[in-house]
Amino acid sequence: MNRTEEFTTWESLPETLQAKHIAAYLGISRRRVYELFQIHVEHGGIPNFEIGISKRVEKADLKQWIKQQKEKKTEQR
């Protein structure tokens, strides 16, 4: 898999995601992903868990988070 194509499709993502996977998939910086990790889920943050000092996200949780963000945008219109 070409590095520029890595993690740009849903199928290319592993089941447990790191910030770099989410950043590549969403087209945002890793710094922004970490900022979203710090925000409480109820306020729009990405749900995550820790393994030591590393943050991880279940692929299903990211899918749900994306869906919620889309729904919020629709409600605002």
Residue pairs with C-beta under 8 A, 6 or more apart in sequence:
1 12
5 12
6 12
6 24
7 13
7 20
7 21
7 24
7 25
8 24
8 25
9 25
10 25
10 63
13 21
13 25
13 59
13 62
14 21
14 59
15 58
15 59
16 56
16 57
16 58
16 59
17 56
17 57
17 58
17 59
17 62
18 54
18 55
18 56
19 30
19 33
19 34
19 37
19 55
20 30
22 28
22 33
22 46
22 57
22 62
23 29
23 30
23 32
23 33
26 33
33 46
34 55
36 44
36 45
36 46
37 45
37 46
37 48
37 55
38 45
39 45
39 46
41 47
44 69
44 72
46 57
46 61
46 62
46 65
47 57
47 58
47 61
47 64
47 65
48 55
48 56
48 57
48 61
49 55
49 56
49 57
49 58
50 56
